[in-house]
Amino acid sequence: MSDPVTPADLERELGVSARKIRDVLRAEYGLLAERGDTRWELTAEQADSVRRALGRG
């Protein structure tokens, strides 16, 4: 199992602001508070979904 990916990881990889990445995540997965989480830790599938949404995957 791989380590979780964060918006900051994707920011460095994609050259897109972490805010834009979090906007994509909220649109697809909802708010963190609704999910009972305090920070985004993405699975490989979720990270790939963000890449596709931003046209980078």
PDB file of N, CA, C and O in Angstrom:
ATOM      1  N   MET A   1       0.847  -1.178   0.000  1.00  0.00           N
ATOM      2  CA  MET A   1       0.000   0.000   0.000  1.00  0.00           C
ATOM      3  C   MET A   1       0.897   1.247   0.000  1.00  0.00           C
ATOM      4  O   MET A   1       1.881   1.313   0.737  1.00  0.00           O
ATOM      5  N   SER A   2       0.547   2.224  -0.829  1.00  0.00           N
ATOM      6  CA  SER A   2       1.369   3.428  -0.933  1.00  0.00           C
ATOM      7  C   SER A   2       0.945   4.475   0.099  1.00  0.00           C
ATOM      8  O   SER A   2      -0.154   4.431   0.652  1.00  0.00           O
ATOM      9  N   ASP A   3       1.852   5.409   0.334  1.00  0.00           N
ATOM     10  CA  ASP A   3       1.562   6.497   1.267  1.00  0.00           C
ATOM     11  C   ASP A   3       0.470   7.387   0.698  1.00  0.00           C
ATOM     12  O   ASP A   3       0.351   7.515  -0.520  1.00  0.00           O
ATOM     13  N   PRO A   4      -0.333   8.007   1.567  1.00  0.00           N
ATOM     14  CA  PRO A   4      -1.357   8.923   1.070  1.00  0.00           C
ATOM     15  C   PRO A   4      -0.724  10.143   0.403  1.00  0.00           C
ATOM     16  O   PRO A   4       0.385  10.552   0.746  1.00  0.00           O
ATOM     17  N   VAL A   5      -1.445  10.707  -0.545  1.00  0.00           N
ATOM     18  CA  VAL A   5      -1.021  11.899  -1.266  1.00  0.00           C
ATOM     19  C   VAL A   5      -1.794  13.084  -0.693  1.00  0.00           C
ATOM     20  O   VAL A   5      -2.980  12.961  -0.388  1.00  0.00           O
ATOM     21  N   THR A   6      -1.136  14.219  -0.546  1.00  0.00           N
ATOM     22  CA  THR A   6      -1.795  15.424  -0.033  1.00  0.00           C
ATOM     23  C   THR A   6      -1.935  16.458  -1.150  1.00  0.00           C
ATOM     24  O   THR A   6      -1.266  16.346  -2.177  1.00  0.00           O
ATOM     25  N   PRO A   7      -2.795  17.463  -0.963  1.00  0.00           N
ATOM     26  CA  PRO A   7      -2.864  18.541  -1.949  1.00  0.00           C
ATOM     27  C   PRO A   7      -1.504  19.205  -2.188  1.00  0.00           C
ATOM     28  O   PRO A   7      -1.208  19.605  -3.314  1.00  0.00           O
ATOM     29  N   ALA A   8      -0.679  19.326  -1.155  1.00  0.00           N
ATOM     30  CA  ALA A   8       0.650  19.912  -1.322  1.00  0.00           C
ATOM     31  C   ALA A   8       1.518  19.053  -2.240  1.00  0.00           C
ATOM     32  O   ALA A   8       2.291  19.589  -3.034  1.00  0.00           O
ATOM     33  N   ASP A   9       1.400  17.731  -2.141  1.00  0.00           N
ATOM     34  CA  ASP A   9       2.137  16.838  -3.040  1.00  0.00           C
ATOM     35  C   ASP A   9       1.714  17.070  -4.485  1.00  0.00           C
ATOM     36  O   ASP A   9       2.554  17.169  -5.380  1.00  0.00           O
ATOM     37  N   LEU A  10       0.403  17.157  -4.705  1.00  0.00           N
ATOM     38  CA  LEU A  10      -0.107  17.376  -6.056  1.00  0.00           C
ATOM     39  C   LEU A  10       0.242  18.772  -6.563  1.00  0.00           C
ATOM     40  O   LEU A  10       0.473  18.960  -7.757  1.00  0.00           O
ATOM     41  N   GLU A  11       0.282  19.739  -5.669  1.00  0.00           N
ATOM     42  CA  GLU A  11       0.672  21.104  -6.047  1.00  0.00           C
ATOM     43  C   GLU A  11       2.083  21.096  -6.652  1.00  0.00           C
ATOM     44  O   GLU A  11       2.320  21.688  -7.705  1.00  0.00           O
ATOM     45  N   ARG A  12       3.001  20.425  -5.977  1.00  0.00           N
ATOM     46  CA  ARG A  12       4.383  20.339  -6.476  1.00  0.00           C
ATOM     47  C   ARG A  12       4.443  19.568  -7.794  1.00  0.00           C
ATOM     48  O   ARG A  12       5.159  19.952  -8.719  1.00  0.00           O
ATOM     49  N   GLU A  13       3.692  18.491  -7.864  1.00  0.00           N
ATOM     50  CA  GLU A  13       3.710  17.643  -9.064  1.00  0.00           C
ATOM     51  C   GLU A  13       3.096  18.341 -10.277  1.00  0.00           C
ATOM     52  O   GLU A  13       3.645  18.285 -11.378  1.00  0.00           O
ATOM     53  N   LEU A  14       1.963  18.991 -10.067  1.00  0.00           N
ATOM     54  CA  LEU A  14       1.188  19.523 -11.192  1.00  0.00           C
ATOM     55  C   LEU A  14       1.448  20.992 -11.491  1.00  0.00           C
ATOM     56  O   LEU A  14       1.114  21.473 -12.574  1.00  0.00           O
ATOM     57  N   GLY A  15       2.041  21.707 -10.543  1.00  0.00           N
ATOM     58  CA  GLY A  15       2.234  23.134 -10.734  1.00  0.00           C
ATOM     59  C   GLY A  15       0.927  23.916 -10.676  1.00  0.00           C
ATOM     60  O   GLY A  15       0.782  24.959 -11.313  1.00  0.00           O
ATOM     61  N   VAL A  16      -0.014  23.399  -9.907  1.00  0.00           N
ATOM     62  CA  VAL A  16      -1.332  24.019  -9.716  1.00  0.00           C
ATOM     63  C   VAL A  16      -1.464  24.326  -8.233  1.00  0.00           C
ATOM     64  O   VAL A  16      -0.974  23.569  -7.395  1.00  0.00           O
ATOM     65  N   SER A  17      -2.122  25.431  -7.906  1.00  0.00           N
ATOM     66  CA  SER A  17      -2.237  25.803  -6.502  1.00  0.00           C
ATOM     67  C   SER A  17      -2.989  24.735  -5.700  1.00  0.00           C
ATOM     68  O   SER A  17      -3.906  24.086  -6.203  1.00  0.00           O
ATOM     69  N   ALA A  18      -2.575  24.572  -4.443  1.00  0.00           N
ATOM     70  CA  ALA A  18      -3.246  23.627  -3.550  1.00  0.00           C
ATOM     71  C   ALA A  18      -4.707  24.018  -3.374  1.00  0.00           C
ATOM     72  O   ALA A  18      -5.562  23.151  -3.195  1.00  0.00           O
ATOM     73  N   ARG A  19      -5.000  25.310  -3.424  1.00  0.00           N
ATOM     74  CA  ARG A  19      -6.391  25.760  -3.299  1.00  0.00           C
ATOM     75  C   ARG A  19      -7.248  25.211  -4.442  1.00  0.00           C
ATOM     76  O   ARG A  19      -8.360  24.734  -4.215  1.00  0.00           O
ATOM     77  N   LYS A  20      -6.730  25.279  -5.663  1.00  0.00           N
ATOM     78  CA  LYS A  20      -7.474  24.757  -6.811  1.00  0.00           C
ATOM     79  C   LYS A  20      -7.669  23.244  -6.666  1.00  0.00           C
ATOM     80  O   LYS A  20      -8.731  22.713  -6.993  1.00  0.00           O
ATOM     81  N   ILE A  21      -6.652  22.569  -6.181  1.00  0.00           N
ATOM     82  CA  ILE A  21      -6.747  21.122  -5.959  1.00  0.00           C
ATOM     83  C   ILE A  21      -7.812  20.822  -4.916  1.00  0.00           C
ATOM     84  O   ILE A  21      -8.625  19.916  -5.101  1.00  0.00           O
ATOM     85  N   ARG A  22      -7.814  21.577  -3.818  1.00  0.00           N
ATOM     86  CA  ARG A  22      -8.840  21.371  -2.776  1.00  0.00           C
ATOM     87  C   ARG A  22     -10.227  21.683  -3.312  1.00  0.00           C
ATOM     88  O   ARG A  22     -11.191  21.026  -2.921  1.00  0.00           O
ATOM     89  N   ASP A  23     -10.357  22.669  -4.200  1.00  0.00           N
ATOM     90  CA  ASP A  23     -11.653  22.967  -4.822  1.00  0.00           C
ATOM     91  C   ASP A  23     -12.172  21.755  -5.600  1.00  0.00           C
ATOM     92  O   ASP A  23     -13.354  21.419  -5.525  1.00  0.00           O
ATOM     93  N   VAL A  24     -11.281  21.111  -6.342  1.00  0.00           N
ATOM     94  CA  VAL A  24     -11.654  19.906  -7.084  1.00  0.00           C
ATOM     95  C   VAL A  24     -12.074  18.804  -6.108  1.00  0.00           C
ATOM     96  O   VAL A  24     -13.075  18.121  -6.323  1.00  0.00           O
ATOM     97  N   LEU A  25     -11.304  18.641  -5.044  1.00  0.00           N
ATOM     98  CA  LEU A  25     -11.621  17.600  -4.055  1.00  0.00           C
ATOM     99  C   LEU A  25     -12.967  17.853  -3.396  1.00  0.00           C
ATOM    100  O   LEU A  25     -13.751  16.920  -3.218  1.00  0.00           O
ATOM    101  N   ARG A  26     -13.247  19.097  -3.030  1.00  0.00           N
ATOM    102  CA  ARG A  26     -14.544  19.420  -2.404  1.00  0.00           C
ATOM    103  C   ARG A  26     -15.694  19.127  -3.356  1.00  0.00           C
ATOM    104  O   ARG A  26     -16.724  18.594  -2.945  1.00  0.00           O
ATOM    105  N   ALA A  27     -15.520  19.475  -4.625  1.00  0.00           N
ATOM    106  CA  ALA A  27     -16.575  19.250  -5.613  1.00  0.00           C
ATOM    107  C   ALA A  27     -16.863  17.760  -5.788  1.00  0.00           C
ATOM    108  O   ALA A  27     -18.011  17.355  -5.971  1.00  0.00           O
ATOM    109  N   GLU A  28     -15.817  16.959  -5.729  1.00  0.00           N
ATOM    110  CA  GLU A  28     -15.985  15.528  -5.961  1.00  0.00           C
ATOM    111  C   GLU A  28     -16.284  14.727  -4.694  1.00  0.00           C
ATOM    112  O   GLU A  28     -17.055  13.767  -4.730  1.00  0.00           O
ATOM    113  N   TYR A  29     -15.671  15.124  -3.572  1.00  0.00           N
ATOM    114  CA  TYR A  29     -15.758  14.306  -2.359  1.00  0.00           C
ATOM    115  C   TYR A  29     -16.420  14.994  -1.178  1.00  0.00           C
ATOM    116  O   TYR A  29     -16.600  14.369  -0.133  1.00  0.00           O
ATOM    117  N   GLY A  30     -16.790  16.270  -1.312  1.00  0.00           N
ATOM    118  CA  GLY A  30     -17.437  16.991  -0.221  1.00  0.00           C
ATOM    119  C   GLY A  30     -16.439  17.665   0.706  1.00  0.00           C
ATOM    120  O   GLY A  30     -15.225  17.555   0.536  1.00  0.00           O
ATOM    121  N   LEU A  31     -16.982  18.359   1.681  1.00  0.00           N
ATOM    122  CA  LEU A  31     -16.154  19.073   2.652  1.00  0.00           C
ATOM    123  C   LEU A  31     -15.529  18.108   3.648  1.00  0.00           C
ATOM    124  O   LEU A  31     -16.100  17.059   3.948  1.00  0.00           O
ATOM    125  N   LEU A  32     -14.369  18.459   4.151  1.00  0.00           N
ATOM    126  CA  LEU A  32     -13.699  17.612   5.141  1.00  0.00           C
ATOM    127  C   LEU A  32     -14.575  17.385   6.365  1.00  0.00           C
ATOM    128  O   LEU A  32     -14.670  16.264   6.864  1.00  0.00           O
ATOM    129  N   ALA A  33     -15.210  18.439   6.846  1.00  0.00           N
ATOM    130  CA  ALA A  33     -16.044  18.313   8.049  1.00  0.00           C
ATOM    131  C   ALA A  33     -17.189  17.327   7.816  1.00  0.00           C
ATOM    132  O   ALA A  33     -17.559  16.578   8.720  1.00  0.00           O
ATOM    133  N   GLU A  34     -17.745  17.327   6.614  1.00  0.00           N
ATOM    134  CA  GLU A  34     -18.816  16.386   6.287  1.00  0.00           C
ATOM    135  C   GLU A  34     -18.312  14.951   6.302  1.00  0.00           C
ATOM    136  O   GLU A  34     -19.065  14.014   6.570  1.00  0.00           O
ATOM    137  N   ARG A  35     -17.040  14.798   6.012  1.00  0.00           N
ATOM    138  CA  ARG A  35     -16.439  13.467   5.960  1.00  0.00           C
ATOM    139  C   ARG A  35     -15.861  13.045   7.301  1.00  0.00           C
ATOM    140  O   ARG A  35     -15.485  11.887   7.480  1.00  0.00           O
ATOM    141  N   GLY A  36     -15.788  13.978   8.246  1.00  0.00           N
ATOM    142  CA  GLY A  36     -15.226  13.674   9.552  1.00  0.00           C
ATOM    143  C   GLY A  36     -13.708  13.678   9.561  1.00  0.00           C
ATOM    144  O   GLY A  36     -13.090  13.089  10.448  1.00  0.00           O
ATOM    145  N   ASP A  37     -13.100  14.339   8.578  1.00  0.00           N
ATOM    146  CA  ASP A  37     -11.642  14.400   8.470  1.00  0.00           C
ATOM    147  C   ASP A  37     -11.146  15.803   8.814  1.00  0.00           C
ATOM    148  O   ASP A  37     -11.920  16.760   8.840  1.00  0.00           O
ATOM    149  N   THR A  38      -9.854  15.907   9.076  1.00  0.00           N
ATOM    150  CA  THR A  38      -9.260  17.212   9.361  1.00  0.00           C
ATOM    151  C   THR A  38      -8.240  17.628   8.308  1.00  0.00           C
ATOM    152  O   THR A  38      -7.841  18.791   8.256  1.00  0.00           O
ATOM    153  N   ARG A  39      -7.811  16.676   7.462  1.00  0.00           N
ATOM    154  CA  ARG A  39      -6.884  17.025   6.379  1.00  0.00           C
ATOM    155  C   ARG A  39      -7.059  16.033   5.254  1.00  0.00           C
ATOM    156  O   ARG A  39      -7.433  14.880   5.472  1.00  0.00           O
ATOM    157  N   TRP A  40      -6.784  16.496   4.043  1.00  0.00           N
ATOM    158  CA  TRP A  40      -6.892  15.631   2.882  1.00  0.00           C
ATOM    159  C   TRP A  40      -5.690  14.695   2.816  1.00  0.00           C
ATOM    160  O   TRP A  40      -4.545  15.144   2.760  1.00  0.00           O
ATOM    161  N   GLU A  41      -5.957  13.405   2.825  1.00  0.00           N
ATOM    162  CA  GLU A  41      -4.957  12.370   2.562  1.00  0.00           C
ATOM    163  C   GLU A  41      -5.591  11.458   1.523  1.00  0.00           C
ATOM    164  O   GLU A  41      -6.507  10.694   1.829  1.00  0.00           O
ATOM    165  N   LEU A  42      -5.102  11.542   0.307  1.00  0.00           N
ATOM    166  CA  LEU A  42      -5.757  10.908  -0.827  1.00  0.00           C
ATOM    167  C   LEU A  42      -5.181   9.537  -1.142  1.00  0.00           C
ATOM    168  O   LEU A  42      -3.986   9.284  -0.992  1.00  0.00           O
ATOM    169  N   THR A  43      -6.071   8.669  -1.581  1.00  0.00           N
ATOM    170  CA  THR A  43      -5.628   7.392  -2.125  1.00  0.00           C
ATOM    171  C   THR A  43      -5.073   7.655  -3.523  1.00  0.00           C
ATOM    172  O   THR A  43      -5.248   8.746  -4.066  1.00  0.00           O
ATOM    173  N   ALA A  44      -4.415   6.676  -4.098  1.00  0.00           N
ATOM    174  CA  ALA A  44      -3.900   6.810  -5.461  1.00  0.00           C
ATOM    175  C   ALA A  44      -5.039   7.084  -6.435  1.00  0.00           C
ATOM    176  O   ALA A  44      -4.876   7.864  -7.373  1.00  0.00           O
ATOM    177  N   GLU A  45      -6.188   6.452  -6.223  1.00  0.00           N
ATOM    178  CA  GLU A  45      -7.333   6.654  -7.105  1.00  0.00           C
ATOM    179  C   GLU A  45      -7.861   8.079  -7.013  1.00  0.00           C
ATOM    180  O   GLU A  45      -8.201   8.679  -8.032  1.00  0.00           O
ATOM    181  N   GLN A  46      -7.932   8.626  -5.806  1.00  0.00           N
ATOM    182  CA  GLN A  46      -8.393  10.001  -5.636  1.00  0.00           C
ATOM    183  C   GLN A  46      -7.404  10.982  -6.265  1.00  0.00           C
ATOM    184  O   GLN A  46      -7.817  11.945  -6.910  1.00  0.00           O
ATOM    185  N   ALA A  47      -6.112  10.749  -6.085  1.00  0.00           N
ATOM    186  CA  ALA A  47      -5.100  11.621  -6.683  1.00  0.00           C
ATOM    187  C   ALA A  47      -5.207  11.579  -8.207  1.00  0.00           C
ATOM    188  O   ALA A  47      -5.096  12.615  -8.862  1.00  0.00           O
ATOM    189  N   ASP A  48      -5.421  10.401  -8.772  1.00  0.00           N
ATOM    190  CA  ASP A  48      -5.588  10.283 -10.223  1.00  0.00           C
ATOM    191  C   ASP A  48      -6.832  11.027 -10.692  1.00  0.00           C
ATOM    192  O   ASP A  48      -6.834  11.620 -11.772  1.00  0.00           O
ATOM    193  N   SER A  49      -7.877  10.999  -9.894  1.00  0.00           N
ATOM    194  CA  SER A  49      -9.100  11.728 -10.224  1.00  0.00           C
ATOM    195  C   SER A  49      -8.834  13.231 -10.300  1.00  0.00           C
ATOM    196  O   SER A  49      -9.344  13.909 -11.192  1.00  0.00           O
ATOM    197  N   VAL A  50      -8.044  13.745  -9.375  1.00  0.00           N
ATOM    198  CA  VAL A  50      -7.678  15.177  -9.386  1.00  0.00           C
ATOM    199  C   VAL A  50      -6.849  15.474 -10.627  1.00  0.00           C
ATOM    200  O   VAL A  50      -7.062  16.490 -11.290  1.00  0.00           O
ATOM    201  N   ARG A  51      -5.911  14.600 -10.943  1.00  0.00           N
ATOM    202  CA  ARG A  51      -5.067  14.799 -12.130  1.00  0.00           C
ATOM    203  C   ARG A  51      -5.933  14.885 -13.393  1.00  0.00           C
ATOM    204  O   ARG A  51      -5.732  15.754 -14.241  1.00  0.00           O
ATOM    205  N   ARG A  52      -6.900  13.967 -13.499  1.00  0.00           N
ATOM    206  CA  ARG A  52      -7.791  13.987 -14.669  1.00  0.00           C
ATOM    207  C   ARG A  52      -8.635  15.251 -14.701  1.00  0.00           C
ATOM    208  O   ARG A  52      -8.813  15.854 -15.759  1.00  0.00           O
ATOM    209  N   ALA A  53      -9.154  15.655 -13.549  1.00  0.00           N
ATOM    210  CA  ALA A  53     -10.002  16.850 -13.490  1.00  0.00           C
ATOM    211  C   ALA A  53      -9.249  18.110 -13.891  1.00  0.00           C
ATOM    212  O   ALA A  53      -9.831  19.047 -14.436  1.00  0.00           O
ATOM    213  N   LEU A  54      -7.961  18.122 -13.619  1.00  0.00           N
ATOM    214  CA  LEU A  54      -7.143  19.286 -13.964  1.00  0.00           C
ATOM    215  C   LEU A  54      -6.432  19.122 -15.307  1.00  0.00           C
ATOM    216  O   LEU A  54      -5.573  19.923 -15.675  1.00  0.00           O
ATOM    217  N   GLY A  55      -6.810  18.060 -16.032  1.00  0.00           N
ATOM    218  CA  GLY A  55      -6.254  17.847 -17.355  1.00  0.00           C
ATOM    219  C   GLY A  55      -4.807  17.448 -17.370  1.00  0.00           C
ATOM    220  O   GLY A  55      -4.086  17.729 -18.327  1.00  0.00           O
ATOM    221  N   ARG A  56      -4.369  16.782 -16.294  1.00  0.00           N
ATOM    222  CA  ARG A  56      -2.953  16.403 -16.202  1.00  0.00           C
ATOM    223  C   ARG A  56      -2.766  14.899 -16.030  1.00  0.00           C
ATOM    224  O   ARG A  56      -1.693  14.448 -15.630  1.00  0.00           O
ATOM    225  N   GLY A  57      -3.794  14.131 -16.328  1.00  0.00           N
ATOM    226  CA  GLY A  57      -3.630  12.709 -16.097  1.00  0.00           C
ATOM    227  C   GLY A  57      -4.391  11.844 -17.024  1.00  0.00           C
ATOM    228  O   GLY A  57      -4.326  10.619 -16.920  1.00  0.00           O
TER     229      GLY A  57
END
